[in-house]
Amino acid sequence: CAVWRQWKQPSTRARNLMRLGLSEPRAYKSAFNGRGPWWSSGASHMNQALPKKLWDQLGLVSVLDTINRLSRIA
């Protein structure tokens, strides 16, 4: 959601999605879909371009992973 908002223009979104590995037709279809950042954050094109593994490598804490880890401890 935050990344989508940083890429303010649809053309910027398409260009960045292509840099992240999406094909040109899929990137343009995703960038110009008219949906907001909340919808796009859960869409398959964002999960393909920005997988969970990338966020883990950046050191961001996953709420779901934390809940699962804490439930195993308790």
PDB file of N, H, CA, C and O in Angstrom:
ATOM      1  N   CYS A   1       0.828  -1.184   0.000  1.00  0.00           N
ATOM      2  CA  CYS A   1       0.000   0.000   0.000  1.00  0.00           C
ATOM      3  C   CYS A   1       0.879   1.256   0.000  1.00  0.00           C
ATOM      4  O   CYS A   1       0.611   2.200  -0.744  1.00  0.00           O
ATOM      5  N   ALA A   2       1.918   1.268   0.827  1.00  0.00           N
ATOM      6  H   ALA A   2       2.135   0.502   1.431  1.00  0.00           H
ATOM      7  CA  ALA A   2       2.795   2.436   0.907  1.00  0.00           C
ATOM      8  C   ALA A   2       3.597   2.608  -0.372  1.00  0.00           C
ATOM      9  O   ALA A   2       3.790   3.729  -0.844  1.00  0.00           O
ATOM     10  N   VAL A   3       4.064   1.503  -0.933  1.00  0.00           N
ATOM     11  H   VAL A   3       3.908   0.592  -0.550  1.00  0.00           H
ATOM     12  CA  VAL A   3       4.834   1.573  -2.173  1.00  0.00           C
ATOM     13  C   VAL A   3       3.954   2.094  -3.298  1.00  0.00           C
ATOM     14  O   VAL A   3       4.396   2.920  -4.097  1.00  0.00           O
ATOM     15  N   TRP A   4       2.727   1.626  -3.370  1.00  0.00           N
ATOM     16  H   TRP A   4       2.368   0.954  -2.721  1.00  0.00           H
ATOM     17  CA  TRP A   4       1.795   2.050  -4.423  1.00  0.00           C
ATOM     18  C   TRP A   4       1.543   3.554  -4.335  1.00  0.00           C
ATOM     19  O   TRP A   4       1.441   4.226  -5.362  1.00  0.00           O
ATOM     20  N   ARG A   5       1.444   4.085  -3.120  1.00  0.00           N
ATOM     21  H   ARG A   5       1.527   3.539  -2.286  1.00  0.00           H
ATOM     22  CA  ARG A   5       1.222   5.523  -2.940  1.00  0.00           C
ATOM     23  C   ARG A   5       2.467   6.329  -3.308  1.00  0.00           C
ATOM     24  O   ARG A   5       2.352   7.451  -3.801  1.00  0.00           O
ATOM     25  N   GLN A   6       3.642   5.775  -3.076  1.00  0.00           N
ATOM     26  H   GLN A   6       3.736   4.864  -2.676  1.00  0.00           H
ATOM     27  CA  GLN A   6       4.871   6.485  -3.438  1.00  0.00           C
ATOM     28  C   GLN A   6       4.993   6.628  -4.948  1.00  0.00           C
ATOM     29  O   GLN A   6       5.504   7.631  -5.445  1.00  0.00           O
ATOM     30  N   TRP A   7       4.524   5.629  -5.669  1.00  0.00           N
ATOM     31  H   TRP A   7       4.109   4.814  -5.265  1.00  0.00           H
ATOM     32  CA  TRP A   7       4.533   5.705  -7.128  1.00  0.00           C
ATOM     33  C   TRP A   7       3.245   6.413  -7.545  1.00  0.00           C
ATOM     34  O   TRP A   7       2.255   5.747  -7.851  1.00  0.00           O
ATOM     35  N   LYS A   8       3.235   7.728  -7.564  1.00  0.00           N
ATOM     36  H   LYS A   8       4.039   8.269  -7.316  1.00  0.00           H
ATOM     37  CA  LYS A   8       2.006   8.508  -7.687  1.00  0.00           C
ATOM     38  C   LYS A   8       1.316   8.386  -9.041  1.00  0.00           C
ATOM     39  O   LYS A   8       0.087   8.348  -9.099  1.00  0.00           O
ATOM     40  N   GLN A   9       2.065   8.324 -10.112  1.00  0.00           N
ATOM     41  H   GLN A   9       3.063   8.354 -10.065  1.00  0.00           H
ATOM     42  CA  GLN A   9       1.481   8.291 -11.454  1.00  0.00           C
ATOM     43  C   GLN A   9       1.368   6.851 -11.958  1.00  0.00           C
ATOM     44  O   GLN A   9       2.245   6.034 -11.675  1.00  0.00           O
ATOM     45  N   PRO A  10       0.317   6.530 -12.691  1.00  0.00           N
ATOM     46  CA  PRO A  10       0.192   5.177 -13.243  1.00  0.00           C
ATOM     47  C   PRO A  10       1.368   4.776 -14.136  1.00  0.00           C
ATOM     48  O   PRO A  10       1.765   3.611 -14.148  1.00  0.00           O
ATOM     49  N   SER A  11       1.926   5.731 -14.882  1.00  0.00           N
ATOM     50  H   SER A  11       1.603   6.678 -14.872  1.00  0.00           H
ATOM     51  CA  SER A  11       3.076   5.395 -15.733  1.00  0.00           C
ATOM     52  C   SER A  11       4.287   5.021 -14.881  1.00  0.00           C
ATOM     53  O   SER A  11       5.051   4.131 -15.256  1.00  0.00           O
ATOM     54  N   THR A  12       4.470   5.683 -13.747  1.00  0.00           N
ATOM     55  H   THR A  12       3.849   6.405 -13.442  1.00  0.00           H
ATOM     56  CA  THR A  12       5.554   5.332 -12.822  1.00  0.00           C
ATOM     57  C   THR A  12       5.310   3.955 -12.228  1.00  0.00           C
ATOM     58  O   THR A  12       6.240   3.165 -12.071  1.00  0.00           O
ATOM     59  N   ARG A  13       4.063   3.673 -11.902  1.00  0.00           N
ATOM     60  H   ARG A  13       3.307   4.315 -12.030  1.00  0.00           H
ATOM     61  CA  ARG A  13       3.721   2.355 -11.356  1.00  0.00           C
ATOM     62  C   ARG A  13       4.036   1.261 -12.366  1.00  0.00           C
ATOM     63  O   ARG A  13       4.611   0.232 -12.010  1.00  0.00           O
ATOM     64  N   ALA A  14       3.665   1.476 -13.617  1.00  0.00           N
ATOM     65  H   ALA A  14       3.198   2.311 -13.906  1.00  0.00           H
ATOM     66  CA  ALA A  14       3.923   0.476 -14.657  1.00  0.00           C
ATOM     67  C   ALA A  14       5.423   0.272 -14.839  1.00  0.00           C
ATOM     68  O   ALA A  14       5.894  -0.863 -14.914  1.00  0.00           O
ATOM     69  N   ARG A  15       6.167   1.361 -14.910  1.00  0.00           N
ATOM     70  H   ARG A  15       5.784   2.283 -14.850  1.00  0.00           H
ATOM     71  CA  ARG A  15       7.616   1.266 -15.103  1.00  0.00           C
ATOM     72  C   ARG A  15       8.271   0.509 -13.947  1.00  0.00           C
ATOM     73  O   ARG A  15       9.125  -0.348 -14.173  1.00  0.00           O
ATOM     74  N   ASN A  16       7.878   0.818 -12.719  1.00  0.00           N
ATOM     75  H   ASN A  16       7.185   1.514 -12.535  1.00  0.00           H
ATOM     76  CA  ASN A  16       8.472   0.146 -11.562  1.00  0.00           C
ATOM     77  C   ASN A  16       8.049  -1.313 -11.462  1.00  0.00           C
ATOM     78  O   ASN A  16       8.844  -2.156 -11.045  1.00  0.00           O
ATOM     79  N   LEU A  17       6.819  -1.625 -11.836  1.00  0.00           N
ATOM     80  H   LEU A  17       6.173  -0.941 -12.175  1.00  0.00           H
ATOM     81  CA  LEU A  17       6.391  -3.026 -11.840  1.00  0.00           C
ATOM     82  C   LEU A  17       7.181  -3.833 -12.865  1.00  0.00           C
ATOM     83  O   LEU A  17       7.518  -4.991 -12.617  1.00  0.00           O
ATOM     84  N   MET A  18       7.478  -3.226 -14.016  1.00  0.00           N
ATOM     85  H   MET A  18       7.204  -2.285 -14.217  1.00  0.00           H
ATOM     86  CA  MET A  18       8.298  -3.919 -15.013  1.00  0.00           C
ATOM     87  C   MET A  18       9.715  -4.123 -14.496  1.00  0.00           C
ATOM     88  O   MET A  18      10.318  -5.166 -14.747  1.00  0.00           O
ATOM     89  N   ARG A  19      10.254  -3.144 -13.778  1.00  0.00           N
ATOM     90  H   ARG A  19       9.764  -2.297 -13.574  1.00  0.00           H
ATOM     91  CA  ARG A  19      11.590  -3.299 -13.182  1.00  0.00           C
ATOM     92  C   ARG A  19      11.621  -4.442 -12.175  1.00  0.00           C
ATOM     93  O   ARG A  19      12.649  -5.092 -11.988  1.00  0.00           O
ATOM     94  N   LEU A  20      10.482  -4.679 -11.532  1.00  0.00           N
ATOM     95  H   LEU A  20       9.646  -4.151 -11.684  1.00  0.00           H
ATOM     96  CA  LEU A  20      10.394  -5.739 -10.528  1.00  0.00           C
ATOM     97  C   LEU A  20      10.039  -7.098 -11.120  1.00  0.00           C
ATOM     98  O   LEU A  20       9.862  -8.068 -10.383  1.00  0.00           O
ATOM     99  N   GLY A  21       9.933  -7.176 -12.457  1.00  0.00           N
ATOM    100  H   GLY A  21      10.077  -6.388 -13.056  1.00  0.00           H
ATOM    101  CA  GLY A  21       9.779  -8.473 -13.091  1.00  0.00           C
ATOM    102  C   GLY A  21       8.448  -8.768 -13.739  1.00  0.00           C
ATOM    103  O   GLY A  21       8.286  -9.851 -14.302  1.00  0.00           O
ATOM    104  N   LEU A  22       7.485  -7.866 -13.692  1.00  0.00           N
ATOM    105  H   LEU A  22       7.616  -6.986 -13.235  1.00  0.00           H
ATOM    106  CA  LEU A  22       6.210  -8.119 -14.365  1.00  0.00           C
ATOM    107  C   LEU A  22       6.361  -7.864 -15.860  1.00  0.00           C
ATOM    108  O   LEU A  22       7.152  -7.020 -16.282  1.00  0.00           O
ATOM    109  N   SER A  23       5.599  -8.598 -16.647  1.00  0.00           N
ATOM    110  H   SER A  23       4.957  -9.284 -16.304  1.00  0.00           H
ATOM    111  CA  SER A  23       5.614  -8.371 -18.091  1.00  0.00           C
ATOM    112  C   SER A  23       4.980  -7.018 -18.386  1.00  0.00           C
ATOM    113  O   SER A  23       4.217  -6.491 -17.576  1.00  0.00           O
ATOM    114  N   GLU A  24       5.297  -6.462 -19.546  1.00  0.00           N
ATOM    115  H   GLU A  24       5.916  -6.890 -20.204  1.00  0.00           H
ATOM    116  CA  GLU A  24       4.784  -5.134 -19.898  1.00  0.00           C
ATOM    117  C   GLU A  24       3.259  -5.075 -19.934  1.00  0.00           C
ATOM    118  O   GLU A  24       2.680  -4.151 -19.365  1.00  0.00           O
ATOM    119  N   PRO A  25       2.580  -6.042 -20.592  1.00  0.00           N
ATOM    120  CA  PRO A  25       1.114  -5.959 -20.597  1.00  0.00           C
ATOM    121  C   PRO A  25       0.501  -6.045 -19.199  1.00  0.00           C
ATOM    122  O   PRO A  25      -0.439  -5.317 -18.880  1.00  0.00           O
ATOM    123  N   ARG A  26       1.038  -6.935 -18.372  1.00  0.00           N
ATOM    124  H   ARG A  26       1.802  -7.526 -18.631  1.00  0.00           H
ATOM    125  CA  ARG A  26       0.490  -7.083 -17.016  1.00  0.00           C
ATOM    126  C   ARG A  26       0.780  -5.851 -16.164  1.00  0.00           C
ATOM    127  O   ARG A  26      -0.060  -5.429 -15.369  1.00  0.00           O
ATOM    128  N   ALA A  27       1.968  -5.278 -16.331  1.00  0.00           N
ATOM    129  H   ALA A  27       2.650  -5.622 -16.977  1.00  0.00           H
ATOM    130  CA  ALA A  27       2.319  -4.084 -15.563  1.00  0.00           C
ATOM    131  C   ALA A  27       1.398  -2.923 -15.915  1.00  0.00           C
ATOM    132  O   ALA A  27       0.923  -2.219 -15.023  1.00  0.00           O
ATOM    133  N   TYR A  28       1.139  -2.712 -17.207  1.00  0.00           N
ATOM    134  H   TYR A  28       1.524  -3.284 -17.931  1.00  0.00           H
ATOM    135  CA  TYR A  28       0.266  -1.610 -17.610  1.00  0.00           C
ATOM    136  C   TYR A  28      -1.181  -1.858 -17.192  1.00  0.00           C
ATOM    137  O   TYR A  28      -1.876  -0.934 -16.770  1.00  0.00           O
ATOM    138  N   LYS A  29      -1.630  -3.096 -17.309  1.00  0.00           N
ATOM    139  H   LYS A  29      -1.066  -3.847 -17.652  1.00  0.00           H
ATOM    140  CA  LYS A  29      -2.997  -3.415 -16.894  1.00  0.00           C
ATOM    141  C   LYS A  29      -3.163  -3.185 -15.392  1.00  0.00           C
ATOM    142  O   LYS A  29      -4.199  -2.691 -14.947  1.00  0.00           O
ATOM    143  N   SER A  30      -2.151  -3.539 -14.621  1.00  0.00           N
ATOM    144  H   SER A  30      -1.309  -3.940 -14.983  1.00  0.00           H
ATOM    145  CA  SER A  30      -2.202  -3.363 -13.173  1.00  0.00           C
ATOM    146  C   SER A  30      -2.097  -1.895 -12.773  1.00  0.00           C
ATOM    147  O   SER A  30      -2.788  -1.446 -11.859  1.00  0.00           O
ATOM    148  N   ALA A  31      -1.239  -1.154 -13.453  1.00  0.00           N
ATOM    149  H   ALA A  31      -0.677  -1.519 -14.196  1.00  0.00           H
ATOM    150  CA  ALA A  31      -1.010   0.246 -13.091  1.00  0.00           C
ATOM    151  C   ALA A  31      -2.199   1.132 -13.439  1.00  0.00           C
ATOM    152  O   ALA A  31      -2.483   2.097 -12.730  1.00  0.00           O
ATOM    153  N   PHE A  32      -2.893   0.813 -14.522  1.00  0.00           N
ATOM    154  H   PHE A  32      -2.663   0.030 -15.098  1.00  0.00           H
ATOM    155  CA  PHE A  32      -3.998   1.643 -14.985  1.00  0.00           C
ATOM    156  C   PHE A  32      -5.363   1.032 -14.660  1.00  0.00           C
ATOM    157  O   PHE A  32      -6.341   1.320 -15.350  1.00  0.00           O
ATOM    158  N   ASN A  33      -5.446   0.190 -13.619  1.00  0.00           N
ATOM    159  H   ASN A  33      -4.651  -0.044 -13.059  1.00  0.00           H
ATOM    160  CA  ASN A  33      -6.708  -0.475 -13.310  1.00  0.00           C
ATOM    161  C   ASN A  33      -7.712   0.420 -12.587  1.00  0.00           C
ATOM    162  O   ASN A  33      -8.881   0.052 -12.470  1.00  0.00           O
ATOM    163  N   GLY A  34      -7.289   1.575 -12.103  1.00  0.00           N
ATOM    164  H   GLY A  34      -6.339   1.874 -12.198  1.00  0.00           H
ATOM    165  CA  GLY A  34      -8.207   2.494 -11.440  1.00  0.00           C
ATOM    166  C   GLY A  34      -8.535   2.135 -10.002  1.00  0.00           C
ATOM    167  O   GLY A  34      -9.308   2.832  -9.344  1.00  0.00           O
ATOM    168  N   ARG A  35      -7.959   1.067  -9.521  1.00  0.00           N
ATOM    169  H   ARG A  35      -7.331   0.501 -10.055  1.00  0.00           H
ATOM    170  CA  ARG A  35      -8.205   0.661  -8.129  1.00  0.00           C
ATOM    171  C   ARG A  35      -7.262   1.426  -7.207  1.00  0.00           C
ATOM    172  O   ARG A  35      -6.224   1.926  -7.640  1.00  0.00           O
ATOM    173  N   GLY A  36      -7.624   1.508  -5.967  1.00  0.00           N
ATOM    174  H   GLY A  36      -8.467   1.102  -5.616  1.00  0.00           H
ATOM    175  CA  GLY A  36      -6.818   2.230  -4.999  1.00  0.00           C
ATOM    176  C   GLY A  36      -5.690   1.385  -4.427  1.00  0.00           C
ATOM    177  O   GLY A  36      -5.554   0.207  -4.756  1.00  0.00           O
ATOM    178  N   PRO A  37      -4.881   1.997  -3.568  1.00  0.00           N
ATOM    179  CA  PRO A  37      -3.731   1.295  -3.000  1.00  0.00           C
ATOM    180  C   PRO A  37      -4.123   0.133  -2.090  1.00  0.00           C
ATOM    181  O   PRO A  37      -3.403  -0.863  -2.021  1.00  0.00           O
ATOM    182  N   TRP A  38      -5.252   0.244  -1.392  1.00  0.00           N
ATOM    183  H   TRP A  38      -5.837   1.052  -1.448  1.00  0.00           H
ATOM    184  CA  TRP A  38      -5.666  -0.837  -0.494  1.00  0.00           C
ATOM    185  C   TRP A  38      -5.982  -2.092  -1.292  1.00  0.00           C
ATOM    186  O   TRP A  38      -5.556  -3.185  -0.918  1.00  0.00           O
ATOM    187  N   TRP A  39      -6.723  -1.951  -2.386  1.00  0.00           N
ATOM    188  H   TRP A  39      -7.070  -1.064  -2.689  1.00  0.00           H
ATOM    189  CA  TRP A  39      -7.063  -3.092  -3.228  1.00  0.00           C
ATOM    190  C   TRP A  39      -5.802  -3.647  -3.883  1.00  0.00           C
ATOM    191  O   TRP A  39      -5.598  -4.861  -3.922  1.00  0.00           O
ATOM    192  N   SER A  40      -4.972  -2.769  -4.390  1.00  0.00           N
ATOM    193  H   SER A  40      -5.137  -1.783  -4.358  1.00  0.00           H
ATOM    194  CA  SER A  40      -3.768  -3.203  -5.103  1.00  0.00           C
ATOM    195  C   SER A  40      -2.779  -3.913  -4.191  1.00  0.00           C
ATOM    196  O   SER A  40      -2.038  -4.784  -4.647  1.00  0.00           O
ATOM    197  N   SER A  41      -2.755  -3.557  -2.910  1.00  0.00           N
ATOM    198  H   SER A  41      -3.358  -2.849  -2.539  1.00  0.00           H
ATOM    199  CA  SER A  41      -1.784  -4.174  -2.008  1.00  0.00           C
ATOM    200  C   SER A  41      -2.017  -5.672  -1.854  1.00  0.00           C
ATOM    201  O   SER A  41      -1.072  -6.416  -1.591  1.00  0.00           O
ATOM    202  N   GLY A  42      -3.251  -6.123  -2.012  1.00  0.00           N
ATOM    203  H   GLY A  42      -4.018  -5.518  -2.226  1.00  0.00           H
ATOM    204  CA  GLY A  42      -3.533  -7.549  -1.895  1.00  0.00           C
ATOM    205  C   GLY A  42      -3.670  -8.255  -3.229  1.00  0.00           C
ATOM    206  O   GLY A  42      -3.978  -9.446  -3.269  1.00  0.00           O
ATOM    207  N   ALA A  43      -3.448  -7.547  -4.309  1.00  0.00           N
ATOM    208  H   ALA A  43      -3.197  -6.579  -4.275  1.00  0.00           H
ATOM    209  CA  ALA A  43      -3.636  -8.115  -5.640  1.00  0.00           C
ATOM    210  C   ALA A  43      -2.455  -8.998  -6.032  1.00  0.00           C
ATOM    211  O   ALA A  43      -1.347  -8.838  -5.518  1.00  0.00           O
ATOM    212  N   SER A  44      -2.703  -9.917  -6.935  1.00  0.00           N
ATOM    213  H   SER A  44      -3.602 -10.046  -7.352  1.00  0.00           H
ATOM    214  CA  SER A  44      -1.667 -10.874  -7.333  1.00  0.00           C
ATOM    215  C   SER A  44      -0.483 -10.202  -8.008  1.00  0.00           C
ATOM    216  O   SER A  44       0.646 -10.676  -7.885  1.00  0.00           O
ATOM    217  N   HIS A  45      -0.723  -9.098  -8.724  1.00  0.00           N
ATOM    218  H   HIS A  45      -1.640  -8.713  -8.823  1.00  0.00           H
ATOM    219  CA  HIS A  45       0.406  -8.444  -9.393  1.00  0.00           C
ATOM    220  C   HIS A  45       1.392  -7.861  -8.377  1.00  0.00           C
ATOM    221  O   HIS A  45       2.598  -7.856  -8.624  1.00  0.00           O
ATOM    222  N   MET A  46       0.902  -7.378  -7.257  1.00  0.00           N
ATOM    223  H   MET A  46      -0.077  -7.382  -7.057  1.00  0.00           H
ATOM    224  CA  MET A  46       1.805  -6.846  -6.234  1.00  0.00           C
ATOM    225  C   MET A  46       2.524  -7.975  -5.507  1.00  0.00           C
ATOM    226  O   MET A  46       3.698  -7.844  -5.161  1.00  0.00           O
ATOM    227  N   ASN A  47       1.824  -9.083  -5.273  1.00  0.00           N
ATOM    228  H   ASN A  47       0.870  -9.190  -5.554  1.00  0.00           H
ATOM    229  CA  ASN A  47       2.469 -10.218  -4.618  1.00  0.00           C
ATOM    230  C   ASN A  47       3.539 -10.843  -5.501  1.00  0.00           C
ATOM    231  O   ASN A  47       4.521 -11.385  -4.994  1.00  0.00           O
ATOM    232  N   GLN A  48       3.363 -10.774  -6.810  1.00  0.00           N
ATOM    233  H   GLN A  48       2.566 -10.334  -7.222  1.00  0.00           H
ATOM    234  CA  GLN A  48       4.382 -11.292  -7.714  1.00  0.00           C
ATOM    235  C   GLN A  48       5.571 -10.337  -7.783  1.00  0.00           C
ATOM    236  O   GLN A  48       6.719 -10.783  -7.773  1.00  0.00           O
ATOM    237  N   ALA A  49       5.316  -9.045  -7.853  1.00  0.00           N
ATOM    238  H   ALA A  49       4.384  -8.684  -7.862  1.00  0.00           H
ATOM    239  CA  ALA A  49       6.387  -8.060  -7.983  1.00  0.00           C
ATOM    240  C   ALA A  49       7.143  -7.855  -6.668  1.00  0.00           C
ATOM    241  O   ALA A  49       8.363  -7.691  -6.667  1.00  0.00           O
ATOM    242  N   LEU A  50       6.419  -7.865  -5.563  1.00  0.00           N
ATOM    243  H   LEU A  50       5.428  -7.998  -5.564  1.00  0.00           H
ATOM    244  CA  LEU A  50       7.013  -7.622  -4.244  1.00  0.00           C
ATOM    245  C   LEU A  50       6.666  -8.776  -3.308  1.00  0.00           C
ATOM    246  O   LEU A  50       5.800  -8.624  -2.447  1.00  0.00           O
ATOM    247  N   PRO A  51       7.324  -9.928  -3.457  1.00  0.00           N
ATOM    248  CA  PRO A  51       6.976 -11.088  -2.629  1.00  0.00           C
ATOM    249  C   PRO A  51       7.365 -10.882  -1.162  1.00  0.00           C
ATOM    250  O   PRO A  51       8.154  -9.997  -0.831  1.00  0.00           O
ATOM    251  N   LYS A  52       6.799 -11.709  -0.305  1.00  0.00           N
ATOM    252  H   LYS A  52       6.158 -12.427  -0.573  1.00  0.00           H
ATOM    253  CA  LYS A  52       7.071 -11.634   1.134  1.00  0.00           C
ATOM    254  C   LYS A  52       8.561 -11.796   1.428  1.00  0.00           C
ATOM    255  O   LYS A  52       9.086 -11.191   2.363  1.00  0.00           O
ATOM    256  N   LYS A  53       9.225 -12.606   0.635  1.00  0.00           N
ATOM    257  H   LYS A  53       8.798 -13.097  -0.124  1.00  0.00           H
ATOM    258  CA  LYS A  53      10.656 -12.838   0.817  1.00  0.00           C
ATOM    259  C   LYS A  53      11.447 -11.524   0.743  1.00  0.00           C
ATOM    260  O   LYS A  53      12.410 -11.337   1.486  1.00  0.00           O
ATOM    261  N   LEU A  54      11.046 -10.626  -0.142  1.00  0.00           N
ATOM    262  H   LEU A  54      10.264 -10.778  -0.747  1.00  0.00           H
ATOM    263  CA  LEU A  54      11.720  -9.332  -0.275  1.00  0.00           C
ATOM    264  C   LEU A  54      11.591  -8.514   1.005  1.00  0.00           C
ATOM    265  O   LEU A  54      12.565  -7.922   1.470  1.00  0.00           O
ATOM    266  N   TRP A  55      10.388  -8.481   1.571  1.00  0.00           N
ATOM    267  H   TRP A  55       9.596  -8.962   1.193  1.00  0.00           H
ATOM    268  CA  TRP A  55      10.165  -7.718   2.800  1.00  0.00           C
ATOM    269  C   TRP A  55      10.946  -8.326   3.965  1.00  0.00           C
ATOM    270  O   TRP A  55      11.447  -7.599   4.823  1.00  0.00           O
ATOM    271  N   ASP A  56      11.051  -9.656   3.997  1.00  0.00           N
ATOM    272  H   ASP A  56      10.644 -10.247   3.300  1.00  0.00           H
ATOM    273  CA  ASP A  56      11.840 -10.318   5.039  1.00  0.00           C
ATOM    274  C   ASP A  56      13.312  -9.940   4.920  1.00  0.00           C
ATOM    275  O   ASP A  56      13.979  -9.710   5.928  1.00  0.00           O
ATOM    276  N   GLN A  57      13.821  -9.877   3.688  1.00  0.00           N
ATOM    277  H   GLN A  57      13.279 -10.064   2.868  1.00  0.00           H
ATOM    278  CA  GLN A  57      15.218  -9.499   3.468  1.00  0.00           C
ATOM    279  C   GLN A  57      15.482  -8.056   3.885  1.00  0.00           C
ATOM    280  O   GLN A  57      16.586  -7.723   4.317  1.00  0.00           O
ATOM    281  N   LEU A  58      14.472  -7.203   3.756  1.00  0.00           N
ATOM    282  H   LEU A  58      13.575  -7.474   3.405  1.00  0.00           H
ATOM    283  CA  LEU A  58      14.618  -5.802   4.162  1.00  0.00           C
ATOM    284  C   LEU A  58      14.547  -5.634   5.679  1.00  0.00           C
ATOM    285  O   LEU A  58      14.823  -4.554   6.203  1.00  0.00           O
ATOM    286  N   GLY A  59      14.181  -6.693   6.373  1.00  0.00           N
ATOM    287  H   GLY A  59      13.957  -7.570   5.948  1.00  0.00           H
ATOM    288  CA  GLY A  59      14.149  -6.656   7.827  1.00  0.00           C
ATOM    289  C   GLY A  59      12.838  -6.182   8.422  1.00  0.00           C
ATOM    290  O   GLY A  59      12.780  -5.871   9.612  1.00  0.00           O
ATOM    291  N   LEU A  60      11.787  -6.120   7.622  1.00  0.00           N
ATOM    292  H   LEU A  60      11.834  -6.372   6.655  1.00  0.00           H
ATOM    293  CA  LEU A  60      10.487  -5.705   8.145  1.00  0.00           C
ATOM    294  C   LEU A  60       9.840  -6.859   8.907  1.00  0.00           C
ATOM    295  O   LEU A  60       9.929  -8.016   8.497  1.00  0.00           O
ATOM    296  N   VAL A  61       9.203  -6.535   9.999  1.00  0.00           N
ATOM    297  H   VAL A  61       9.130  -5.595  10.332  1.00  0.00           H
ATOM    298  CA  VAL A  61       8.588  -7.539  10.854  1.00  0.00           C
ATOM    299  C   VAL A  61       7.207  -7.886  10.310  1.00  0.00           C
ATOM    300  O   VAL A  61       6.392  -7.002  10.047  1.00  0.00           O
ATOM    301  N   SER A  62       6.958  -9.169  10.146  1.00  0.00           N
ATOM    302  H   SER A  62       7.620  -9.887  10.359  1.00  0.00           H
ATOM    303  CA  SER A  62       5.655  -9.636   9.692  1.00  0.00           C
ATOM    304  C   SER A  62       4.764  -9.886  10.904  1.00  0.00           C
ATOM    305  O   SER A  62       5.131 -10.631  11.814  1.00  0.00           O
ATOM    306  N   VAL A  63       3.603  -9.263  10.908  1.00  0.00           N
ATOM    307  H   VAL A  63       3.305  -8.658  10.169  1.00  0.00           H
ATOM    308  CA  VAL A  63       2.667  -9.449  12.013  1.00  0.00           C
ATOM    309  C   VAL A  63       2.225 -10.910  12.083  1.00  0.00           C
ATOM    310  O   VAL A  63       2.149 -11.483  13.169  1.00  0.00           O
ATOM    311  N   LEU A  64       1.934 -11.511  10.933  1.00  0.00           N
ATOM    312  H   LEU A  64       1.995 -11.045  10.050  1.00  0.00           H
ATOM    313  CA  LEU A  64       1.491 -12.904  10.905  1.00  0.00           C
ATOM    314  C   LEU A  64       2.577 -13.839  11.425  1.00  0.00           C
ATOM    315  O   LEU A  64       2.286 -14.746  12.205  1.00  0.00           O
ATOM    316  N   ASP A  65       3.826 -13.632  11.004  1.00  0.00           N
ATOM    317  H   ASP A  65       4.062 -12.895  10.370  1.00  0.00           H
ATOM    318  CA  ASP A  65       4.916 -14.472  11.501  1.00  0.00           C
ATOM    319  C   ASP A  65       5.091 -14.318  13.009  1.00  0.00           C
ATOM    320  O   ASP A  65       5.354 -15.298  13.706  1.00  0.00           O
ATOM    321  N   THR A  66       4.950 -13.110  13.511  1.00  0.00           N
ATOM    322  H   THR A  66       4.737 -12.313  12.945  1.00  0.00           H
ATOM    323  CA  THR A  66       5.088 -12.862  14.946  1.00  0.00           C
ATOM    324  C   THR A  66       3.985 -13.561  15.730  1.00  0.00           C
ATOM    325  O   THR A  66       4.251 -14.166  16.769  1.00  0.00           O
ATOM    326  N   ILE A  67       2.758 -13.484  15.247  1.00  0.00           N
ATOM    327  H   ILE A  67       2.541 -12.993  14.403  1.00  0.00           H
ATOM    328  CA  ILE A  67       1.640 -14.156  15.916  1.00  0.00           C
ATOM    329  C   ILE A  67       1.852 -15.665  15.914  1.00  0.00           C
ATOM    330  O   ILE A  67       1.637 -16.323  16.931  1.00  0.00           O
ATOM    331  N   ASN A  68       2.272 -16.215  14.780  1.00  0.00           N
ATOM    332  H   ASN A  68       2.447 -15.681  13.953  1.00  0.00           H
ATOM    333  CA  ASN A  68       2.519 -17.658  14.703  1.00  0.00           C
ATOM    334  C   ASN A  68       3.637 -18.082  15.643  1.00  0.00           C
ATOM    335  O   ASN A  68       3.540 -19.121  16.296  1.00  0.00           O
ATOM    336  N   ARG A  69       4.700 -17.284  15.718  1.00  0.00           N
ATOM    337  H   ARG A  69       4.780 -16.440  15.188  1.00  0.00           H
ATOM    338  CA  ARG A  69       5.821 -17.616  16.587  1.00  0.00           C
ATOM    339  C   ARG A  69       5.392 -17.561  18.050  1.00  0.00           C
ATOM    340  O   ARG A  69       5.751 -18.439  18.835  1.00  0.00           O
ATOM    341  N   LEU A  70       4.632 -16.545  18.419  1.00  0.00           N
ATOM    342  H   LEU A  70       4.340 -15.832  17.781  1.00  0.00           H
ATOM    343  CA  LEU A  70       4.183 -16.413  19.805  1.00  0.00           C
ATOM    344  C   LEU A  70       3.175 -17.492  20.190  1.00  0.00           C
ATOM    345  O   LEU A  70       3.152 -17.930  21.340  1.00  0.00           O
ATOM    346  N   SER A  71       2.352 -17.921  19.256  1.00  0.00           N
ATOM    347  H   SER A  71       2.371 -17.566  18.321  1.00  0.00           H
ATOM    348  CA  SER A  71       1.376 -18.970  19.570  1.00  0.00           C
ATOM    349  C   SER A  71       2.056 -20.327  19.755  1.00  0.00           C
ATOM    350  O   SER A  71       1.548 -21.177  20.487  1.00  0.00           O
ATOM    351  N   ARG A  72       3.192 -20.535  19.104  1.00  0.00           N
ATOM    352  H   ARG A  72       3.605 -19.844  18.510  1.00  0.00           H
ATOM    353  CA  ARG A  72       3.940 -21.785  19.308  1.00  0.00           C
ATOM    354  C   ARG A  72       4.601 -21.803  20.677  1.00  0.00           C
ATOM    355  O   ARG A  72       4.752 -22.866  21.279  1.00  0.00           O
ATOM    356  N   ILE A  73       4.999 -20.630  21.174  1.00  0.00           N
ATOM    357  H   ILE A  73       4.876 -19.767  20.684  1.00  0.00           H
ATOM    358  CA  ILE A  73       5.659 -20.533  22.474  1.00  0.00           C
ATOM    359  C   ILE A  73       4.664 -20.769  23.604  1.00  0.00           C
ATOM    360  O   ILE A  73       4.981 -21.444  24.584  1.00  0.00           O
ATOM    361  N   ALA A  74       3.476 -20.221  23.470  1.00  0.00           N
ATOM    362  H   ALA A  74       3.219 -19.673  22.674  1.00  0.00           H
ATOM    363  CA  ALA A  74       2.481 -20.287  24.555  1.00  0.00           C
ATOM    364  C   ALA A  74       1.856 -21.648  24.693  1.00  0.00           C
ATOM    365  O   ALA A  74       1.006 -21.853  25.559  1.00  0.00           O
TER     366      ALA A  74
END
